[in-house]
Amino acid sequence: MDKMENLLQVKELKTHFMTMNGVVPSVNGVTFNIKKGEKVALVGESGSGKSVTSLSIMGLIEEPGKIVNGSIIFDERNLVDLREKEMEKIRGNDIAMIFQEPLTSLNPLFPVGKQIRESLLLHQKITRKEAKQRAIELLKKVGIPMPEQVYSSYPHSLSGGMRQRVMIAIALSCEPKLIIADEPTTALDVTIQAQILGILNELSELENTALLIITHDLGVVAEIADRVMVMYCGQIVEEADVFSIFDSPLHPYTEALLKSTPRLNGQEKLASIEGRVPNPLHMPKGCTFHTRCPYAIEKCSSNVPAIQEFRPNHHVRCWLADEEEGGIKIG
């Protein structure tokens, strides 16, 4: 992959939490790239390390958490080495984040328009009048009706979908090169979900903004992503374009996620993933998924598989893919 095409390069990232009971390896050797304008989904169950990965990129890991290894190269700068004041110039300006619950991210004491305006004043050299006009334009851009009226509204007076639109407007305010959206459609009904995804997709296409979507919902993935990374126990276990992931997954965990996704026809029995996610303080030896995997062979419980390119641009971390030509087939 040409380095010049990459906007973000994460290499061997390890983010650990030092607890009284031991070290929790929330992110344990993650490597991936995101190109300019690319839409990438990071998928996995709760506790797989998705959100910690995004917070590591944003420089928002707090004690007892710490990045203990790896690099995060953004526009040829290693974010891991930057001081907080330097990260503040990048955060919100070049990289913006949309958090899962906008009501906890928005300040309840200020109108939403003022919060967009302050974001603009912080990063751009414009007047308050210009910032207000730009904020109203952004509210209109994300599909909010009567933006002049909403500008003066407080977060609690808006619906969940409207608040999420405001969060997108704040994220877009400084025309970032990368937007990280952490579960952007959680707790929204399906109609509003489709609208939010449509807004993100359209804005990415128009502005050539790269998107990193953090989600457990494969419906979101199918709707918006160009490429998918599947995460389990702090590691990426499979990475491919969205069509390959849905049509011919290679990792048993990816297969299990797909089988546990409801189908529109409602005829197939909804499967569940057997067992539980391992205790992060006591990870199993070998492949971390082998305790839940119906295909596990002897070396899965003793040897750690490396991630490898099994097909062109299709990477997998699984001994089975090495054993079986063609990988795992759904059905």
C-alpha positions in Angstrom: 0.0 0.0 0.0 1.4 3.4 -1.0 2.3 5.4 2.1 1.4 8.6 0.2 -2.2 7.5 -0.1 -2.5 6.9 3.7 -4.0 9.6 5.9 -3.7 7.5 9.1 -1.3 4.7 9.8 -1.7 2.8 13.1 1.1 0.3 13.7 1.4 -2.3 16.5 -0.7 -0.1 18.8 -0.9 -1.4 22.4 -3.1 0.4 24.9 -3.1 -1.2 28.4 -4.9 -0.4 31.6 -2.9 -0.9 34.8 -5.4 -2.1 37.4 -5.0 -3.3 41.0 -5.7 -6.8 39.7 -3.2 -6.7 36.8 -2.7 -5.4 33.3 -5.7 -5.3 30.9 -4.5 -5.3 27.3 -7.5 -3.5 25.8 -5.7 -2.9 22.5 -3.0 -5.5 21.9 -1.0 -5.0 18.7 -3.4 -3.3 16.3 -2.2 -2.3 12.8 -4.2 -0.6 10.1 -4.3 2.2 7.5 -6.9 4.6 6.4 -6.7 6.4 3.1 -7.9 9.9 2.3 -11.6 9.9 1.8 -12.0 6.2 2.7 -14.8 4.9 4.8 -13.7 2.1 7.2 -15.7 0.2 9.8 -14.2 -1.2 13.0 -16.6 -4.0 14.1 -16.8 -6.2 17.2 -18.7 -7.0 20.4 -18.6 -4.7 23.4 -15.3 -4.9 25.2 -13.4 -5.9 22.0 -11.2 -2.7 22.2 -12.9 -0.6 19.4 -13.6 2.5 21.4 -10.2 2.4 23.2 -8.6 2.3 19.7 -10.5 5.4 18.7 -9.6 7.2 22.0 -6.0 6.3 21.5 -6.0 8.0 18.1 -7.6 11.1 19.7 -5.1 11.2 22.5 -7.9 10.8 25.1 -6.6 7.8 27.1 -6.6 8.7 30.8 -5.0 6.9 33.8 -4.8 4.1 34.5 -4.7 3.6 30.8 -1.6 4.2 28.7 -0.3 3.6 25.2 2.6 1.3 25.9 3.7 0.5 22.3 3.2 1.4 18.7 2.8 4.5 16.5 -0.2 6.5 15.2 1.0 8.4 12.1 -1.4 11.1 10.9 -0.2 13.4 8.1 3.3 12.2 8.7 3.3 13.1 12.4 3.4 10.5 15.2 0.5 11.5 17.5 1.8 9.3 20.3 4.8 11.6 20.7 2.9 14.9 20.7 2.3 17.0 23.8 -1.3 17.8 24.9 -1.1 21.3 23.5 -0.1 20.0 20.1 -2.9 17.4 20.2 -5.4 20.1 21.0 -4.6 21.8 17.7 -5.2 18.5 15.8 -8.2 17.3 17.9 -11.4 18.8 16.5 -9.5 20.5 13.7 -7.9 17.8 11.6 -9.5 14.8 13.4 -13.0 15.1 14.8 -14.9 12.6 16.9 -18.7 11.9 17.2 -19.3 10.2 20.4 -22.0 7.5 21.1 -24.3 9.6 23.3 -24.6 13.3 22.2 -26.5 14.3 25.3 -23.4 13.6 27.5 -21.1 15.2 24.9 -23.1 18.5 24.5 -22.9 21.1 27.3 -26.5 21.3 28.7 -25.9 24.9 29.8 -25.4 26.4 26.4 -27.4 26.6 23.2 -26.2 24.1 20.5 -25.5 26.9 18.1 -23.1 28.6 20.5 -21.3 25.3 21.0 -20.7 25.0 17.2 -19.7 28.6 17.1 -17.1 28.2 19.9 -15.6 25.2 18.1 -15.1 27.4 15.0 -13.6 30.3 17.0 -11.2 27.9 18.7 -9.7 26.6 15.5 -10.3 29.3 12.9 -9.5 33.0 12.6 -13.0 34.3 12.0 -15.2 36.9 13.8 -18.1 35.9 16.1 -20.6 37.1 13.5 -19.0 34.9 10.8 -18.8 31.9 13.2 -22.6 32.3 13.9 -23.4 32.3 10.2 -21.2 29.4 9.6 -22.8 27.5 12.5 -26.3 28.1 11.0 -25.0 26.9 7.6 -23.7 23.7 9.2 -27.0 23.0 10.9 -28.7 23.3 7.6 -26.0 21.1 5.9 -26.7 18.2 8.3 -30.5 18.3 7.5 -31.8 20.3 10.5 -35.0 22.2 9.7 -35.3 25.8 10.8 -31.5 26.1 11.6 -31.8 29.7 12.9 -34.3 28.5 15.5 -32.4 25.4 16.5 -29.2 27.6 16.8 -30.7 29.0 20.0 -32.1 25.7 21.3 -30.6 23.8 24.3 -29.6 20.1 23.9 -32.4 18.7 26.2 -35.1 20.3 23.9 -33.9 18.3 20.9 -34.6 14.8 19.9 -31.9 12.1 19.8 -31.6 12.3 16.1 -31.4 16.1 16.1 -28.7 16.0 18.8 -26.7 13.6 16.7 -27.0 15.9 13.8 -25.6 18.7 15.9 -22.7 16.5 16.9 -22.0 15.9 13.2 -22.2 19.7 12.6 -19.6 20.3 15.3 -17.4 17.5 13.9 -17.6 19.1 10.4 -17.1 22.7 11.6 -13.4 22.8 11.0 -13.5 20.6 7.8 -11.4 17.7 9.3 -9.5 15.2 7.2 -10.8 12.3 9.4 -14.0 11.8 11.4 -14.2 9.0 14.0 -17.8 8.1 14.7 -18.3 5.9 17.8 -21.6 4.0 17.5 -23.2 7.0 15.8 -26.7 5.4 15.5 -27.0 3.7 18.8 -30.4 4.3 20.5 -31.9 5.8 17.4 -34.8 4.2 15.5 -34.1 2.7 12.1 -35.5 5.6 10.1 -33.3 8.1 11.9 -30.3 5.7 11.7 -30.7 5.6 7.9 -30.8 9.4 7.8 -27.7 9.8 10.0 -25.7 7.3 7.9 -26.9 9.0 4.8 -25.6 12.4 6.1 -22.2 10.9 7.0 -21.9 9.1 3.7 -22.9 12.2 1.6 -20.6 14.5 3.5 -17.7 12.1 3.2 -18.2 11.9 -0.6 -18.6 15.7 -1.0 -15.7 16.8 1.3 -13.4 13.7 0.7 -13.4 13.2 4.4 -12.1 9.9 5.7 -14.5 8.1 8.1 -13.7 5.5 10.8 -17.0 4.1 12.0 -16.9 2.2 15.3 -19.9 -0.2 15.6 -21.2 -3.6 16.6 -24.0 -3.3 14.0 -23.3 -5.1 10.7 -26.3 -3.3 9.2 -24.4 0.0 9.6 -21.3 -1.6 8.1 -23.2 -2.7 5.0 -24.7 0.8 4.6 -21.6 2.9 4.7 -18.2 1.1 4.7 -15.8 0.6 1.9 -13.6 -1.7 4.1 -14.2 -3.6 7.3 -11.9 -4.5 10.2 -13.2 -7.1 12.7 -11.9 -6.8 16.2 -11.8 -9.4 19.0 -10.1 -9.2 22.4 -7.9 -6.2 21.4 -6.8 -7.5 18.1 -7.9 -7.2 14.5 -8.8 -10.8 13.4 -10.0 -10.0 9.9 -9.8 -7.2 7.4 -11.2 -6.9 3.9 -13.5 -4.9 1.6 -17.1 -4.9 2.7 -18.3 -7.3 0.0 -15.7 -10.0 0.8 -16.6 -9.8 4.5 -20.2 -10.4 3.9 -19.8 -12.9 1.0 -16.9 -15.0 2.1 -15.6 -14.4 5.6 -12.5 -16.2 6.6 -12.5 -15.9 10.4 -14.9 -18.0 12.6 -15.7 -14.9 14.7 -16.7 -12.9 11.6 -18.9 -15.9 10.5 -20.5 -15.9 14.0 -21.2 -12.2 13.9 -22.9 -12.5 10.5 -25.0 -15.5 11.6 -26.2 -13.6 14.6 -27.4 -10.7 12.5 -31.2 -10.6 11.8 -32.3 -11.1 8.2 -35.0 -9.2 6.5 -36.9 -12.4 5.4 -37.0 -13.5 9.1 -36.9 -17.2 8.1 -33.4 -18.1 9.3 -33.0 -19.0 12.9 -31.0 -16.3 14.7 -27.7 -17.8 16.0 -25.8 -16.8 19.0 -22.1 -16.9 19.7 -21.3 -19.6 22.2 -19.5 -18.8 25.4 -18.3 -15.5 26.7 -15.6 -13.0 25.8 -12.5 -14.0 27.9 -11.6 -12.2 31.1 -9.0 -9.7 29.9 -6.9 -10.4 33.0 -6.7 -14.1 32.1 -6.6 -14.4 28.3 -6.5 -18.0 26.9 -3.3 -19.2 25.3 -3.1 -19.4 21.6 -5.9 -17.9 19.6 -8.1 -15.8 21.9 -11.3 -17.0 20.1 -10.5 -20.8 20.4 -12.6 -21.2 23.6 -15.8 -20.2 21.6 -14.8 -21.5 18.1 -16.7 -24.5 16.7 -13.9 -25.2 14.3 -10.9 -25.1 16.7 -8.1 -27.5 16.1 -5.3 -28.5 18.5 -2.8 -25.8 17.8 -5.5 -23.1 18.2 -5.2 -23.6 22.0 -1.4 -23.3 22.1 -0.1 -21.2 19.2 -1.0 -17.6 18.5 -1.8 -17.1 14.8 -0.3 -14.1 13.0 -2.5 -12.0 10.7 -1.7 -12.8 7.1 -2.9 -12.0 3.6 -4.9 -15.1 2.6 -6.4 -13.5 -0.5 -5.5 -10.2 -2.2 -6.3 -7.4 0.3 -8.1 -9.9 2.6 -6.2 -10.5 5.8 -7.1 -12.9 8.6 -5.7 -14.1 11.9 -6.7 -17.8 12.0 -5.0 -21.2 11.7 -8.1 -22.6 10.0 -7.7 -20.2 7.0 -4.1 -21.7 6.7 -5.5 -25.3 6.9 -8.5 -25.0 4.6 -8.2 -23.7 1.1 -10.9 -21.2 0.5 -11.5 -20.5 4.2 -14.8 -20.7 6.1 -18.1 -20.6 4.2 -21.3 -19.4 5.6 -24.2 -21.9 5.7 
